[in-house]
C-alpha cells in the first residue's frame, strides 16, 4: 500500500527554522508544510501591503526559503506554505528568485489567490459578526481586510499541475496538510471519512512542536526531555488515511498519547463537529496508540459534508492601546505599588478611556488576588496599566501618567516604559463559497 510522509515546518509566523531543516535532512519526507498565519497576522499584513505594495508576506520568508529550497530540491520534497499572507504573488516571486540563485532548475512555484474578499464584503452590510451578533455595517468604516479561509482544493490543483513549492494566503491550517493526501491518494472530495482523517492529520501537524511537547510541558507534572532542542513532527500515512505521528530520533521533546490528545483538542470548539472548508471533521471517536518511543498511531477520525460557506476573518481598526509600566522593589514594595495604582486610578478618569486594567505583575495580573491572599511580601513588583481609546492622544496619557510616577508617586519607582499602538481587531463572518473565486499563477525556473 502506498505511503507518504508529511512534515511540519512551522507552527506560527515566527517559529524556529532548525527543526524544519532537520526534518528535511533526516525525515525522508515527501512534503513539508509551513503554517505561519494567525487571525491578526493577516490583517496586519494587509496593512503593510497597503503602505507598501511589495510587502505583506511573512517577514521570515527570505530567511526560511534560502535554506529550505536547496534541501527541497535535493531531496525532492514539495513545500506548501501560507507565508504569502496578504501578498502571495510577491512571495512567489521572491521564492522563484531564491530558487534561481540556488540552481534549482525545473522547480515550479505556484501562488494561490482568492482568499482576499475585501471587495466582495463591501456590499454585504447585513452579514452577521459571529462574535457579537451585530451586522457587519457596525464596523464598516473601520474595515481594513477580509480574508476567507480557503480549503485544500486550490493546493491540490497546483500539485496536479506539477508545482514543487506552493505559497498561499489565508488557507485553513489543516488544509495545508490535507491537500497532498487528496492529491497523492486520489481521494474523492465526497469521501468525508478520508477527508476527516486527513483533517485530523493536518490538525496534529499544524502547530509543529506542540505535538512534540511544546506548550505541553509542566515540570514535575508533565515532564518533557530536552525541550530546548524540541523537534518538529512528521506523519507517515497510507492511502486509507491511517498512519502514525513521530519525530526525528535524537531531537528533543516527546510524542505520546497525551501530547497528541492535547493537540487534537487544541482550538477545537466541538470535537464532533469541527467545521473546516473541506469537511465537518469528527474527532469524537479518535484513539491514539503508542507503537514505540515517540511513535503514535491515530485511529478513528472521520467526517461529514462541509458547509456551503467560508469563514471570513475581517480585520478592522479598533482604536488605540496605551500602556505604561514601572517597577518597585525592596521592603514594603507591595504597599508602594498599591499606592501607585491608587494614584493612577484617580488620574486616569476619562470618558474617552475604556477597558482600563491596573495590574501588579506577579501578584494579580493573571489571577484576581486580594492583598490578604498574598502569602509573603514579594521582593519586587512591576505595575502595568493599559487601556483603550478611539483617540491616540487619550490612549497616550496612560503611559505618560505612569512615567510621571518617577517624581509624583511613591518612593523607589524605576524602569518606567510607555507604549502606544493602533489596535487591529478581528471579526468573523460567513460567506457563501460560490462567491469566492480562486486563481493560481505559476513560474518555472529555467
GIRA-V217223 format. One record per residue. PSI is psi in whole degrees, -180 to 180 (999 if undefined). OMEGA is omega in degrees with one decimal (999 if undefined). Layout:
PSI,OMEGA / PSI,OMEGA
This chain:
134,-178.8 / 141,177.1 / 151,173.0 / 161,177.3 / 132,178.4 / 130,179.0 / 160,176.4 / 123,-176.0 / -13,179.5 / 148,178.5 / -9,175.4 / 174,-170.5 / -34,-176.2 / 23,-174.5 / 164,178.5 / 157,179.1 / -33,-172.9 / -44,180.0 / -32,178.1 / -42,179.2 / -37,176.9 / -41,177.1 / -43,-177.3 / -30,-179.4 / -37,-169.4 / -10,-169.3 / -2,-178.1 / 48,-175.5 / 154,167.7 / -32,-178.6 / 155,169.1 / 137,-180.0 / 136,177.0 / 105,-178.9 / 113,-168.8 / 20,-178.2 / 141,169.0 / 178,-174.9 / -51,-179.0 / -25,-176.5 / -46,-175.3 / -30,175.6 / -42,178.0 / -39,178.2 / -38,177.6 / -38,176.1 / -41,177.8 / -41,179.5 / -35,178.1 / -39,179.2 / -40,-178.8 / 108,-177.1 / -16,178.3 / 3,178.8 / -172,177.5 / -2,174.4 / 171,-178.0 / 134,-173.1 / -15,178.9 / 14,-177.3 / -52,-179.6 / -47,-178.4 / -44,-178.8 / -51,-169.5 / -28,179.2 / -21,177.2 / -31,-178.0 / -42,-174.3 / -49,179.6 / -38,179.6 / -39,178.3 / -42,-178.6 / -44,-178.3 / -44,-172.8 / 7,177.9 / 47,178.0 / 128,176.4 / 141,-175.1 / 131,177.5 / 127,-175.7 / 150,172.7 / 25,179.3 / -7,175.4 / -27,178.7 / -117,-177.7 / -3,-174.6 / 65,-179.9 / -33,-178.5 / -47,178.5 / -39,178.5 / -42,179.9 / -38,178.2 / -41,178.2 / -44,178.7 / -42,179.7 / -41,179.1 / -41,178.1 / -38,177.7 / -40,177.6 / -44,178.9 / -31,-179.6 / -5,-179.0 / 29,-177.8 / 67,-176.6 / 136,179.7 / -10,179.4 / 136,-176.8 / 126,-178.4 / 136,178.9 / 139,174.7 / 126,-178.1 / 128,179.0 / 171,173.2 / -18,-178.2 / -23,179.4 / 106,-176.0 / 28,-178.1 / -43,-179.5 / -37,-178.2 / -35,-175.7 / -11,-176.2 / -30,179.7 / 14,-176.0 / 63,-176.5 / -21,-175.5 / -5,175.7 / 135,-177.2 / 135,175.2 / 122,-173.6 / -35,-175.2 / -29,-172.6 / -20,-175.2 / -2,178.6 / 155,176.7 / 156,179.8 / -26,179.2 / -21,-178.4 / -20,177.8 / 13,-170.7 / -45,-174.0 / -16,-174.8 / 2,-177.0 / 133,178.5 / -17,-178.0 / 157,173.5 / 117,-176.3 / 125,178.3 / 144,175.7 / 94,178.6 / 163,178.1 / -159,-173.5 / -21,-168.8 / -49,-179.9 / -29,176.5 / -41,175.7 / -44,178.7 / -42,178.7 / -39,177.2 / -40,178.5 / -28,179.4 / 15,170.7 / 16,-179.1 / 140,177.1 / -34,174.8 / 126,-178.8 / 123,179.6 / 131,-175.7 / 175,167.1 / -128,-177.5 / 113,174.1 / 142,177.7 / 136,-172.9 / -50,-178.4 / -25,-176.6 / -28,177.7 / -32,-176.5 / -25,176.4 / -37,-175.1 / -49,179.5 / -28,177.3 / -45,177.3 / -45,-177.4 / -51,-174.1 / -37,-174.6 / 4,178.2 / 46,179.2 / 141,174.1 / 142,177.5 / -1,175.2 / 6,175.8 / 83,-170.7 / -21,175.0 / -48,180.0 / -39,177.7 / -35,175.9 / -41,176.5 / -44,-179.8 / -34,177.3 / -38,174.6 / -46,179.1 / -46,178.9 / -38,-179.9 / -34,176.6 / -33,-175.1 / -25,-164.7 / -25,-177.9 / 17,174.4 / -115,-168.9 / -15,-176.1 / -36,179.8 / -7,177.0 / 14,176.1 / -12,174.7 / 138,-177.7 / 16,-179.7 / -34,-171.3 / 138,175.6 / 93,-170.2 / 130,-179.7 / -13,178.7 / -53,176.7 / 87,-176.4 / 140,179.2 / 120,-178.2 / 139,173.4 / 51,-179.5 / -25,177.9 / -22,-176.8 / 33,-173.0 / 136,179.0 / 169,174.8 / 154,-173.6 / 163,167.1 / 159,173.9 / 148,168.9 / 124,-171.0 / 142,173.9 / 178,-173.1 / -13,175.6 / -7,-178.8 / 11,178.9 / 151,179.0 / -152,-177.1 / 161,174.9 / 142,-177.4 / -171,175.6 / 172,-178.0 / 129,176.2 / 136,179.4 / -17,175.2 / 158,-179.8 / 172,179.8 / -171,-178.7 / 142,171.7 / 115,178.1 / -177,-176.5 / -31,-179.2 / -45,179.5 / -38,179.5 / -40,-180.0 / -44,179.3 / -44,-179.6 / -38,179.2 / -39,-177.2 / -11,-176.9 / 124,176.3 / 23,178.1 / 119,-178.3 / -36,179.6 / 108,-177.3 / -22,-179.7 / -23,179.9 / 77,178.3 / 105,-175.1 / 124,174.2 / 168,179.2 / -23,-172.5 / -30,-180.0 / 172,168.1 / 100,-173.5 / 148,178.1 / 108,179.8 / 8,-169.8 / -21,-179.4 / 19,179.9 / 138,173.6 / 146,175.3 / 135,-179.9 / 127,179.8 / 122,179.7 / -14,-177.5 / -170,-179.4 / 123,177.2 / 38,-179.6 / 111,-172.7 / 126,176.4 / 146,176.2 / 130,-173.3 / 138,168.2 / 3,175.8 / 146,177.6 / -170,-178.4 / 175,177.4 / 179,-175.7 / 144,177.6 / 164,175.0 / 172,179.9 / 8,-176.9 / 156,168.3 / 143,166.6 / 135,178.8 / 127,178.3 / 115,-175.8 / 119,176.9 / 138,-179.8 / 150,176.8 / 132,-174.0 / 39,177.1 / -155,-175.4 / 149,177.4 / 122,174.2 / 139,-178.1 / 150,173.4 / 145,178.8 / 148,174.6 / 149,-176.1 / 150,172.1 / 138,-178.9 / 166,175.6 / -167,-176.2 / 134,176.5 / 21,-176.5 / -29,179.1 / -44,179.4 / -40,179.9 / -38,178.2 / -41,178.8 / -38,177.3 / -41,178.4 / -43,179.2 / -39,178.0 / -42,178.1 / -47,-177.9 / -37,178.6 / -36,179.2 / -32,-178.5 / -31,-174.0 / 42,175.5 / 109,-177.5 / 135,177.4 / -18,-176.9 / -4,177.2 / 138,179.2 / 167,177.3 / 39,179.7 / 135,176.7 / 132,176.9 / 111,-171.3 / 145,168.9 / 103,-174.5 / 129,-176.7 / -10,179.9 / -55,-175.0 / 18,-176.3 / -27,177.9 / -34,179.6 / 139,178.2 / 113,-176.9 / 133,175.5 / 163,-178.7 / -37,-178.0 / -19,-180.0 / -12,179.6 / 116,-172.4 / -44,-176.5 / 153,176.3 / 121,177.8 / 157,178.8 / -16,177.7 / 151,178.8 / 140,173.4 / 126,177.8 / 140,170.0 / 131,176.1 / 134,-179.6 / 152,178.0 / 166,-176.8 / 155,171.1 / 151,174.0 / -29,-177.9 / 130,-179.4 / -38,-177.5 / -37,178.1 / -43,179.5 / -34,-179.5 / -28,-178.3 / -28,-178.1 / -53,179.2 / -37,179.1 / -41,180.0 / -37,177.6 / -45,-179.7 / -32,-180.0 / -15,177.6 / -17,176.6 / -48,-176.2 / -3,-177.0 / 14,-177.0 / -162,-179.2 / 166,-178.9 / 148,167.3 / 12,177.9 / 143,-179.5 / 166,175.6 / 35,-177.8 / 140,175.0 / 156,175.3 / 153,-175.2 / 141,174.3 / 129,-179.9 / 146,176.0 / 140,-178.8 / 124,170.3 / 112,-179.0 / 168,-175.1 / 134,170.3 / 151,-178.1 / 136,174.1 / 168,177.6 / 133,-179.1 / 137,177.9 / 135,-178.4 / -32,-177.1 / -17,179.9 / -4,-177.1 / 122,-179.6 / 131,179.8 / 159,-178.9 / 146,179.9 / 133,175.9 / 136,-176.5 / 153,173.1 / 129,-179.7 / 136,-179.1 / 122,179.6 / 999,999
